[in-house]
């Protein structure tokens, strides 16, 4: 997910710790993409089975953030690999 959080809001460590407690989440990875005077643009990756996306969204909003986009979703009984040339477009 591409997420904006306020600079004066929670740290990415706090965001990750909170997201790791969401039902179904087994791993969280957060990378800072951009920082400006008021916000941080972060890339949030959550992994797990039967993740409650509504709870993820509400939690991010409660922490003062907003989801700009959901850039990839994988669902089903097997993992579908996206060809590298599509990702690099």
Secondary structure, 3 states (H helix, E strand, C coil): CEEEEECCCCCHHHHHHHHCCCCCEEEEEEEEEEECCCEEEEEEEEEECCCCHHHHHHHHHHCCCEEEECCCCCCCCCCCCCCHHHHCC
